[in-house]
Amino acid sequence: MTIETRRLGRTNTDVTILGYGAMELRGQPRAPAITDEDAGRLLGAVLDSGINLIDTSIDYGRSEELIGRCIGHRRDEYFLASKCGCPLDPPAGATPPYPHDYSAGNVRAGVEQSLRRLGTDRLDLVQVHMSPSRAQMEADHTIETLQALRDEGKVRFIGMSGILPNLPDHIAMGVFDVFQIPYSAVQREHEDLITAAAAAGAGTLIRGGAARGAPADDKAWRQGPLGLDPGVGQRRWDSSGIDGLLDGMSRFEFVLRFTLSHPALSSTIVGTSSIGHLRSNVAIAGKGPLPADLYEEAKRRLQPAHA
């Protein structure tokens, strides 16, 4: 099965509409335990499936090291995205999200550390993590530092992992090649901003595009979309009556294909530590977006909850 590709904005790179999010490789206590051997098999399966976009972060524990060790020898097969502003040594006993530091020294040190851990001489994309304000980045010289790293060849493109309220300002700055933005059927707050980012020439990576698995039978809403209060995602789903439109489709398939239906999407990043789940995600992505009439009706039904 071949996964559809789309252009990642002005990077002029074609990426698969399904990307792999490596957060699940960080291990316990924030994710399922995974051995080095199983991580290697999983990452190999990601590339063998045709996925050519991998998203990681300093914040994701052992993720960068595992990617470098397991598939560093296949580096030319994937577009590699990481993040900056993360603490290099998280406080002992603390749990994410940690306080972030967007100073020139920390941003540069973080990129250099990521390069070493990932076993590569360049990061295709470095995204400013946790959506700091424009004023914060200007005070810390964050963008100038990333531009210098780009000029040195260590970074190819500069991105922002952004959310409201700062995302509109980020887009207006005109310096980001790619935006990573949360979006799903039950989290549509950023829907128009995805369109605005693409209209400005940027690529768009969607996170939470499968609602963190919340509607899936094996999750039963134990997790909800990041950034929403507990229970909000489920209430939006239940009040929409969307189950009546599924016609035999699983809830998870519907949510993932709903995300893929956004016309301004470049790719949606979905993480897993299971090869079985990976294969299921690839099969769903192979079906592509929802039929246009179903997508429009779903948006109509979901709109009251979103509004």
C-alpha positions in Angstrom: 0.0 0.0 0.0 1.3 3.4 -0.9 0.6 6.3 1.4 -0.4 9.6 -0.2 2.1 12.4 0.0 1.6 16.2 0.2 3.9 19.1 -0.1 5.1 20.5 3.2 4.6 24.1 2.4 7.6 26.1 1.2 10.1 23.4 2.2 9.3 21.9 -1.2 9.5 18.5 0.5 6.8 15.8 -0.1 5.8 14.1 3.2 3.4 11.2 3.7 0.0 12.2 5.1 0.7 9.9 8.0 3.8 10.7 10.0 5.2 8.8 13.0 5.3 10.5 16.4 8.0 9.1 18.6 6.6 10.2 21.9 5.6 6.6 22.7 9.3 5.6 22.6 10.1 7.5 25.8 9.1 4.5 27.9 7.7 4.4 31.4 6.2 6.0 33.4 4.7 8.2 30.7 4.3 5.6 28.0 4.3 1.8 27.7 7.6 0.0 28.4 9.5 -0.9 25.2 12.8 -2.7 24.8 15.5 -1.5 22.5 14.9 -4.5 20.3 11.2 -3.8 20.0 11.8 -0.1 19.4 14.2 -1.1 16.5 11.6 -3.4 15.0 8.9 -0.7 15.3 11.0 2.0 13.7 12.0 -0.4 10.9 8.4 -1.1 10.3 7.6 2.7 10.2 10.0 3.1 7.3 9.1 -0.2 5.6 5.5 0.9 5.6 6.4 4.0 3.5 6.1 6.6 6.2 8.8 9.3 5.5 8.2 11.7 8.4 9.3 11.2 12.0 8.7 13.7 14.8 10.5 13.5 18.1 11.7 15.9 20.9 14.2 16.3 23.6 11.2 16.0 25.9 10.5 12.4 24.7 13.0 10.6 27.0 15.0 8.0 25.1 13.2 8.6 21.8 16.0 10.5 20.0 18.7 8.0 21.1 16.6 5.1 19.9 15.9 6.7 16.5 19.6 7.3 16.0 20.7 3.9 17.1 18.0 1.9 15.3 17.5 3.7 12.0 20.3 6.2 11.8 21.8 4.1 9.0 18.6 4.8 7.0 18.7 8.5 7.5 18.1 9.5 3.9 14.7 7.7 4.0 12.9 10.1 6.3 12.3 13.8 7.1 13.4 14.2 10.7 11.7 16.8 13.0 12.7 17.6 16.6 12.0 20.5 18.9 13.9 23.1 20.9 13.4 25.1 24.1 13.2 21.9 26.1 15.2 21.5 29.3 18.3 19.3 28.7 18.2 18.0 32.2 14.6 17.8 33.4 14.2 18.3 37.2 14.4 15.1 39.2 11.0 13.7 39.9 9.2 16.3 37.8 6.6 15.3 35.2 6.0 17.0 31.8 5.3 19.6 30.8 8.5 21.0 32.2 9.3 24.7 32.2 11.0 25.5 28.9 13.9 27.8 28.2 14.1 29.6 24.8 17.4 31.4 25.4 20.0 31.3 22.7 22.3 29.1 24.8 19.6 26.5 25.6 18.3 26.4 22.1 21.8 25.9 20.6 22.7 23.3 23.2 19.5 21.5 22.6 20.0 21.3 18.9 23.6 20.1 19.3 22.4 17.4 21.8 19.7 16.3 19.4 22.2 15.9 16.6 24.4 13.7 18.7 21.6 11.6 20.0 20.1 11.1 16.6 23.4 10.4 15.0 22.9 12.8 12.2 24.6 16.0 10.8 21.3 17.8 10.3 17.8 18.2 11.5 15.3 18.7 8.7 13.0 20.6 11.0 13.4 22.2 14.5 10.2 23.3 16.1 10.0 25.8 18.9 8.1 23.8 21.6 5.2 24.8 23.8 4.1 27.9 21.9 5.9 30.7 23.6 4.9 34.3 22.9 6.5 36.5 20.3 7.7 38.8 23.0 9.4 35.9 24.8 11.2 34.7 21.7 12.3 38.3 20.9 13.7 38.7 24.4 15.6 35.4 24.2 16.8 35.8 20.6 15.3 32.4 19.8 14.6 32.9 16.1 18.0 34.5 15.5 19.7 31.5 17.1 17.7 29.1 14.9 18.5 31.1 11.8 22.2 30.9 12.7 22.0 27.1 13.1 20.2 27.0 9.7 23.0 29.0 8.2 25.5 26.6 9.7 23.7 23.7 8.0 22.7 22.0 11.2 19.0 22.9 10.7 17.2 23.0 7.4 13.8 24.5 8.4 12.4 26.3 11.4 9.0 25.5 12.8 6.6 26.2 15.6 4.6 23.8 17.7 1.9 26.4 18.3 -1.5 26.8 19.9 -3.9 29.6 20.8 -3.6 32.3 21.9 -0.2 32.9 20.4 -0.6 31.0 17.1 -2.0 33.8 15.0 0.9 36.0 16.0 3.3 33.2 15.1 1.8 33.0 11.6 2.0 36.7 11.2 5.8 36.7 12.0 6.5 35.1 8.7 9.6 33.2 9.9 8.3 29.7 10.4 8.4 27.2 7.5 6.2 24.6 9.3 3.6 24.7 12.1 2.6 21.8 14.2 -1.0 22.3 15.4 -3.5 20.2 17.4 -6.6 19.3 15.5 -9.3 16.5 15.4 -13.0 16.0 15.0 -13.4 16.9 18.7 -10.8 19.6 18.9 -11.5 22.0 16.0 -10.4 25.3 17.7 -7.4 25.6 15.4 -9.2 24.6 12.2 -9.1 28.0 10.5 -5.6 28.7 11.7 -4.4 25.5 9.9 -5.8 27.1 6.7 -4.2 30.4 7.5 -0.8 28.8 8.1 -1.0 27.0 4.7 -2.1 30.2 3.0 1.0 31.9 4.3 3.1 29.3 2.6 3.9 27.1 5.6 3.6 23.4 5.9 1.2 22.0 8.5 1.7 19.0 10.8 -1.2 18.0 12.8 -0.9 16.5 16.3 -3.7 14.9 18.2 -5.2 14.0 14.8 -6.5 10.7 16.1 -7.7 12.4 19.3 -4.9 10.6 21.2 -6.9 7.4 20.5 -9.7 8.6 22.9 -12.6 7.3 20.8 -11.0 3.9 20.1 -12.6 0.9 21.7 -9.4 0.1 23.6 -9.1 3.6 25.0 -12.7 4.3 26.0 -11.9 8.0 26.4 -9.4 7.4 29.2 -7.3 9.9 27.4 -8.6 13.1 25.8 -7.2 15.6 23.4 -4.3 17.6 24.8 -5.3 21.1 25.9 -8.9 20.3 26.6 -10.4 19.8 30.0 -11.1 16.2 31.0 -14.4 14.9 29.5 -14.8 17.7 26.9 -13.8 15.5 24.0 -16.3 12.8 24.9 -19.1 15.3 25.5 -18.5 16.9 22.1 -18.6 13.4 20.4 -21.7 12.2 22.3 -23.7 15.4 21.8 -23.0 15.5 18.0 -24.7 12.2 17.2 -21.8 11.4 15.0 -22.0 7.6 15.7 -25.0 7.6 13.4 -22.8 8.5 10.4 -20.2 5.8 10.8 -21.9 3.1 8.8 -19.7 0.3 10.1 -16.5 2.5 10.3 -14.7 2.3 13.6 -14.6 5.5 15.6 -10.8 5.6 15.4 -10.9 5.3 11.6 -13.5 8.1 11.4 -11.4 10.4 13.6 -8.2 9.8 11.7 -9.8 10.2 8.3 -11.7 13.3 9.5 -8.3 14.9 10.3 -6.9 13.8 6.9 -9.8 15.5 5.2 -8.6 19.0 6.2 -7.6 20.4 2.8 -4.7 22.4 4.3 -3.1 19.5 6.1 0.4 18.3 5.0 0.6 15.4 7.5 -0.8 14.1 10.7 1.6 12.7 13.3 0.3 9.6 15.1 2.4 7.8 17.7 2.3 4.2 18.9 4.6 1.6 20.4 2.8 -1.3 18.8 3.5 -2.6 15.3 -0.1 -3.8 15.1 -1.4 -0.3 15.7 1.1 1.1 13.3 -0.2 -1.2 10.5 -3.8 -0.4 11.3 -3.0 3.4 11.1 -1.2 2.9 7.8 -4.2 0.9 6.4 -6.6 3.7 7.5 -4.4 6.4 6.0 -4.4 4.4 2.8 -8.2 5.0 2.5 -7.5 8.7 2.5 -9.9 11.5 3.5 -13.6 10.9 4.2 -16.0 11.3 1.3 -16.7 15.0 0.8 -20.4 14.8 1.7 -19.6 12.8 4.9 -16.9 15.3 5.9 -19.3 18.2 5.5 -22.1 16.6 7.4 -19.7 15.6 10.2 -18.5 19.2 10.5 -22.1 20.4 10.6 -22.9 18.1 13.4 -19.7 18.7 15.3 -19.9 22.5 14.9 -22.2 23.2 17.9 -19.8 21.5 20.2 -16.9 23.3 18.6 -18.6 26.7 18.7 
